[in-house]
Amino acid sequence: VYKRQVSTQSTWDLRFEVVMAEQQEKSFQRQNNVYLNTKALLSKKTEKGERYYKTIGLGFKTPKEAINGNYIDRKCPFTSNVSIRGRIIKGICIATKMKNTIVIRRDYLHYVKKYLRFEKRHTTVPAHCAPCFNHVKVGDIVTIGQCRPLSKTVRFNVLKFEPFKIVGNVKKQFMLFQSNHHNTCLLYTSPSPRDLSTSRMPSSA
């Protein structure tokens, strides 16, 4: 979603109008469940005409961009036949350079029996990001769900994201989350180098 500046000839009022970010493909785009020559049974009427969307369940709401938008994505869990089943995990977005695909970093602790201690580990998971989540940025907390294989490495789909501000390098952070996907609860966050430097400084008293 981006903002466009609009001016009128009479009063030259400047106001901002929210415009949906649509696709720029040159080929004709059509949803599988919408028949353009007659009324479709599976499609629902929206503000912009016939459009197919669904509720994936599991307590996740369908975004407004998926209902009122014009984008066509056959891998979107809300506007296509892709079903969510299996694992639902949380992580931090560390890369958004690919088209409609982001990379999630998931941190966890591994117990070393020899030393009776835990060590920090992490794994990266690529996930498909539908155009309704095109405003996901690096550092946001993203919830992804498992689906059928969408490409060679992608087996997850973005279901929800929460804006989160991280100071410093995202890859240097260590975060643990609860297994419950309805409530985002941060269990542990590693301190940033700036916090460590300030804590080691001697007190002026």
Solvent accessible surface area in square Angstrom, and as a share of the most:
residue,aa,sasa,rsa
1,V,67,0.38
2,Y,116,0.44
3,K,145,0.61
4,R,119,0.43
5,Q,110,0.49
6,V,34,0.19
7,S,57,0.37
8,T,47,0.27
9,Q,167,0.74
10,S,100,0.64
11,T,86,0.50
12,W,170,0.60
13,D,76,0.39
14,L,116,0.58
15,R,126,0.46
16,F,136,0.57
17,E,75,0.34
18,V,97,0.56
19,V,32,0.18
20,M,47,0.21
21,A,32,0.25
22,E,61,0.27
23,Q,53,0.24
24,Q,159,0.71
25,E,73,0.33
26,K,207,0.88
27,S,75,0.48
28,F,156,0.65
29,Q,64,0.28
30,R,88,0.32
31,Q,14,0.06
32,N,77,0.40
33,N,30,0.16
34,V,7,0.04
35,Y,120,0.46
36,L,109,0.54
37,N,126,0.64
38,T,81,0.47
39,K,153,0.65
40,A,23,0.18
41,L,180,0.89
42,L,108,0.54
43,S,12,0.08
44,K,99,0.42
45,K,145,0.61
46,T,28,0.17
47,E,151,0.68
48,K,109,0.46
49,G,32,0.31
50,E,68,0.31
51,R,13,0.05
52,Y,26,0.10
53,Y,42,0.16
54,K,46,0.20
55,T,101,0.59
56,I,29,0.14
57,G,29,0.28
58,L,88,0.44
59,G,62,0.60
60,F,12,0.05
61,K,181,0.77
62,T,25,0.14
63,P,22,0.14
64,K,157,0.66
65,E,40,0.18
66,A,0,0.00
67,I,43,0.22
68,N,46,0.23
69,G,1,0.01
70,N,79,0.41
71,Y,5,0.02
72,I,27,0.14
73,D,16,0.08
74,R,134,0.49
75,K,73,0.31
76,C,0,0.00
77,P,0,0.00
78,F,0,0.00
79,T,5,0.03
80,S,8,0.05
81,N,94,0.48
82,V,1,0.01
83,S,66,0.43
84,I,22,0.11
85,R,121,0.44
86,G,63,0.61
87,R,127,0.46
88,I,40,0.20
89,I,20,0.10
90,K,16,0.07
91,G,0,0.00
92,I,2,0.01
93,C,0,0.00
94,I,23,0.12
95,A,28,0.22
96,T,54,0.31
97,K,196,0.83
98,M,103,0.46
99,K,153,0.65
100,N,52,0.27
101,T,19,0.11
102,I,8,0.04
103,V,27,0.15
104,I,0,0.00
105,R,30,0.11
106,R,75,0.28
107,D,13,0.07
108,Y,71,0.27
109,L,80,0.40
110,H,71,0.32
111,Y,100,0.38
112,V,38,0.22
113,K,166,0.70
114,K,162,0.69
115,Y,130,0.50
116,L,128,0.64
117,R,168,0.61
118,F,129,0.54
119,E,64,0.29
120,K,114,0.48
121,R,103,0.38
122,H,88,0.39
123,T,50,0.29
124,T,68,0.40
125,V,22,0.12
126,P,34,0.22
127,A,0,0.00
128,H,11,0.05
129,C,8,0.05
130,A,1,0.01
131,P,20,0.13
132,C,2,0.01
133,F,13,0.06
134,N,72,0.37
135,H,68,0.30
136,V,13,0.07
137,K,143,0.61
138,V,73,0.42
139,G,2,0.02
140,D,10,0.05
141,I,9,0.05
142,V,0,0.00
143,T,3,0.02
144,I,0,0.00
145,G,0,0.00
146,Q,52,0.23
147,C,2,0.01
148,R,111,0.40
149,P,79,0.50
150,L,16,0.08
151,S,55,0.36
152,K,185,0.79
153,T,85,0.49
154,V,12,0.07
155,R,91,0.33
156,F,22,0.09
157,N,0,0.00
158,V,0,0.00
159,L,4,0.02
160,K,62,0.26
161,F,39,0.16
162,E,58,0.26
163,P,109,0.69
164,F,73,0.30
165,K,178,0.76
166,I,31,0.16
167,V,83,0.48
168,G,59,0.56
169,N,80,0.41
170,V,20,0.12
171,K,112,0.48
172,K,150,0.63
173,Q,13,0.06
174,F,11,0.05
175,M,5,0.02
176,L,31,0.16
177,F,37,0.15
178,Q,80,0.36
179,S,113,0.73
180,N,67,0.34
181,H,34,0.15
182,H,96,0.43
183,N,96,0.49
184,T,44,0.25
185,C,50,0.30
186,L,69,0.34
187,L,102,0.51
188,Y,96,0.37
189,T,55,0.32
190,S,12,0.08
191,P,74,0.47
192,S,15,0.10
193,P,100,0.63
194,R,163,0.60
195,D,76,0.40
196,L,71,0.35
197,S,61,0.40
198,T,81,0.47
199,S,85,0.55
200,R,189,0.69
201,M,131,0.58
202,P,123,0.78
203,S,94,0.61
204,S,126,0.81
205,A,134,1.04
